[in-house]
Amino acid sequence: MKSLMKAAVLAAIVAVPAVSFAQVQTQQQPLTRAQVRADLAQVRAAGYDPSDWMHYPENIQAAEAKIAAQRAATAYGPSTNGTSQSGQ
């Protein structure tokens, strides 16, 4: 009986990480080729030059910051973070 219990515990220990890994993988969907190309075109339009390897981290970060600022500027309505009041 003890060996059966040890086998069950060992099987559970092995199965739990596999199940949790499978759940993580199904929640994230990979990007399509069209999405990757659209993202690359967007960062190039924002000033990113893929052939400039001397300033690689800085130029991609600057382009992404510029895109984020443009998205924030074109957002509609107030921020949805916070609380609401009622009854006054």
Secondary structure, 3 states (H helix, E strand, C coil): CHHHHHHHHHHHHHHHHHHHHHHHHHHCCCCCHHHHHHHHHHHHHCCCCCCCHHHHHHHHHHHHHHHHHHHHHCCCCCCCCCCCCCCC
